[in-house]
Amino acid sequence: MEELLNQVSSIRKERELYEASAKSKENTTKQKAETNLQKYKDDIKKLEIEISQLRLKTDSSQIAALKRGINGSYANGLADVTNFPKRVPSVIYEWNCGEILGIFWNGRCET
């Protein structure tokens, strides 16, 4: 009878060790997954910021180009036909997401 109790005790201890090992592996896997998830979220946030900055820079450049065409230089250029630009740009937007579809120069598209 005592031998049987020793076997039961031994089996319990072995099972507890397996369970502890499995729990440890599970925790390690969860921790790695959480770390990776946070890293990917941080990467996405950085890329969203970069995209936003690039869009702002593009918009600023376009506004500056439009202002150059509207300034006093525009009024002065009316009297002097030699200052007329050889290429006149017009930008076509996709209104849903604000992306530039193409820039037309004197009626020809350069995407």
C-alpha positions in Angstrom: 0.0 0.0 0.0 2.8 2.4 0.9 4.4 1.7 -2.5 1.2 2.7 -4.3 1.0 5.9 -2.3 4.6 6.7 -3.3 3.7 6.2 -6.9 0.7 8.4 -6.7 2.8 11.1 -5.0 5.5 10.8 -7.6 2.9 11.1 -10.4 1.4 14.2 -8.8 4.8 15.9 -8.5 5.6 15.0 -12.1 2.3 16.4 -13.3 2.8 19.6 -11.2 6.2 20.1 -12.8 4.7 19.6 -16.3 1.9 22.1 -15.5 4.4 24.6 -14.1 6.6 24.3 -17.2 3.6 24.7 -19.5 2.4 27.7 -17.6 5.9 29.3 -17.8 6.0 28.7 -21.6 2.5 30.2 -21.9 3.5 33.3 -20.0 6.7 33.7 -22.1 4.7 33.4 -25.3 2.1 35.9 -24.1 4.8 38.3 -23.0 6.5 38.1 -26.5 3.2 38.6 -28.2 2.4 41.6 -26.1 5.9 43.1 -26.7 5.5 42.5 -30.5 2.0 44.0 -30.5 3.2 47.1 -28.7 6.2 47.4 -31.1 3.9 47.1 -34.1 1.5 49.7 -32.7 4.4 52.1 -32.1 5.6 51.5 -35.7 2.2 52.2 -37.0 1.9 55.4 -35.0 5.3 56.6 -36.2 4.3 55.9 -39.8 1.0 57.7 -39.4 2.9 60.7 -38.1 5.4 60.6 -41.0 2.5 60.3 -43.5 0.8 63.3 -41.9 4.0 65.4 -42.0 4.5 64.5 -45.6 1.0 65.4 -46.5 1.4 68.7 -44.6 4.6 69.4 -46.5 3.0 68.6 -49.8 0.0 70.9 -49.0 2.3 73.7 -47.9 4.3 73.4 -51.1 1.2 73.6 -53.2 -0.2 76.5 -51.2 3.2 78.3 -51.6 3.1 77.7 -55.4 -0.4 79.0 -55.6 0.5 82.1 -53.5 3.4 82.8 -55.8 1.0 82.8 -58.7 -1.5 85.1 -56.9 1.0 87.6 -55.4 2.1 91.0 -56.9 4.3 89.0 -59.2 1.1 87.8 -60.9 -0.2 91.4 -61.3 3.2 92.5 -62.7 3.3 89.5 -65.0 0.0 90.6 -66.6 1.7 93.6 -68.1 4.8 91.6 -69.2 3.9 88.6 -71.3 7.5 87.4 -71.3 7.1 86.4 -67.7 4.3 84.0 -68.5 5.3 80.5 -67.3 5.8 77.9 -70.1 4.3 75.1 -68.0 1.1 75.8 -66.0 0.5 73.2 -63.3 -2.9 72.1 -62.0 -3.2 69.4 -59.3 -5.9 66.8 -59.4 -6.9 65.4 -56.0 -8.8 62.3 -54.9 -11.1 64.0 -52.5 -11.9 61.0 -50.3 -8.4 60.7 -48.9 -6.6 63.9 -50.2 -4.1 62.0 -52.3 -2.7 63.6 -55.4 -3.8 61.6 -58.5 -1.7 63.5 -60.9 -0.3 66.9 -61.9 -1.3 68.3 -65.2 1.2 70.5 -67.0 -0.3 72.4 -69.9 -2.9 69.6 -70.3 -0.4 66.7 -70.0 -0.5 64.5 -66.9 2.7 63.6 -65.0 1.8 61.2 -62.2 
